[in-house]
Amino acid sequence: MIQKFERFREDDFMQMDEWIQKFIHTLEVLTQESFYEQKTQQLVASLLNEQDENGFWGIIPSPRVDGDIRVDYWYKPTYIATAYLMKYWLIAKRLYEPTDHIEERFKKGLQASTGRGFNGHGHDDIKGRLESVAIFKKAQVADFLKVYPTLCQNFTTVFNSVLESFRNALDNNLTKGDWGEDYKNEMIEALQGFSNEPGVLIFVYGTLKKGERNHEAFLSKAQFITNGVIVGYTLYDLGYFPGIKKTKKGVVEVEVYRVSLDTLHQIDLLEDEGDLYSRVTTDVIGNGLKLHNVQTYVYNPPIPRKRSKNTADHVHGISKDTHVWYAVYGSNLLYERFSNYILGGVCPFNEKEYPGCTDKTMPIKNQPYEIPFNMYYGNAMSSWGQGGVSFLDISQPGKSLGRIYLITKEQFREINEQEGSSERWYHHTLALGELEGIPIMTVTNQHKRPVHPPSDAYLEVLRLGLKETYPNMSEYDRLRYML
């Protein structure tokens, strides 16, 4: 058992692994009987004192290390520490003991724990989610989510989305990892102890979304799973309501819910299913997870081109004078990472804090886009630590896999400042053409920067971004493209 939180040198792997196992055992043996023991109170006091300003309990000096090291020695200790405070919190509530002294730090730990969506590193993303769930189950997380679901709403949402990904994988017989390893039994075990409400997954994109006119009547009591995107569909403005159609390159932002069969029937009636709309299934990507065969409604009648929501002038005030398509090709392929430049705050992937944009409106839309220049990794150091980051080689034609976001010109300028607009970084703005009357712009360096291989952390975010933007691309092709 441990009685205080400790930190280690980055290369003390054996010692750190032994300490983590002791920490897990300490979590396991925390009981109502040991609650008042001096060693328990000492450990709680140590955790409260040693948590960093962002809510983490990393046992290495910095998170700016390779991705597998960061997961094992920055995030995993944070999960265990947060789980320990969770179990302590629940016991204190049962004993009618005060919890005010730990609440703020506990909530910060819950929020910090969601930084990676509980994913493991690289090809171990499923394994990482399973291990994370196992840690929190030792803290009676099912009871916590049932009694205190709003203490940290984001933790509740992300954790439940992980559980839903296991159910979804089991339902669709898609339980294998990237190398063919089967996690079926582990997923079944992970779900034991959690309620499994009957129902089906559905995603919505129009009047049923939060804040829209039909949400309260149909989905206010449904379980929200995650925000996400679907690829290969285009959203159309039909006047009083929107609709989607299958296309080659479209991307639509959606909300996923678990609904009862009765609610599904009511939505069928609302959508005039079978006539105006057809209910179909497709895959949704969100929070680093892929949910398979999620149901939704596709508009049946033909749609005039002018109705496309991929035509920017359907929204008042959007024109080539006010907006641009920002073409990205590096870590910003991942929507969550790009959002840090707009919303501000600490990026969970490189632990850097960003001021965000003055206008925090998220991109009006986004879609995949091929950039006619090759991507390379340049500079020796960045906010990701040692290693290069993505630039474009504009000395000759080529091809890079990108994504375009429709944002304001002011947001484009402010994002460029946050990325680095000096001569060493992205000082050159490049016009790539137009899409629907709106200019497509990107940034790079006018001159070839010194080439350096990227860090593991950077490659991992790039991989997730490619997976999200180009979901039909195989893992082999993603790795070949990146390397």
Secondary structure, DSSP 4 states (H G I P E B T S, - for coil): --SS-----TT-HHHHHHHHHHHHHHHHH--TTTTTSHHHHHHHHHHHHH--TTS---SSS-S-S-HHHHIIIIIHHHHHHHHHHHHHHHHHHHTT---HHHHHHHHHHHHHHTTTTT--SGGGHHHHHHHHHHHHHTTTHHHHHHH-TTTTHHHHHHHHHHHHHHHHHHHTT--B-TTS-B-HHHHHHHHTTS-----EEEEE-STTSTTSTTHHHHHTTSEEEEEEEEEEEEEEE-SSSEEEEEEEEEEEEEEEEEE-HHHHHHHHHHTTBTTTEEEEEEEEEETTEEEEEEEEEEE-S---GGGBTTSGGGSTT-STTTEEEEEE-SGGGSHHHHHHHHH-EE-TTT--EE---SS-PPPS-EEEEEESSEEEEE-SEETTEESBEEEEETTS---EEEEEEEEEHHHHHHHHHHH--STTSS-EEEEEEEETTEEEEEEE-SSPPPB-PBPHHHHHHHHHHHHHH-TTS-HHHHHHHH-
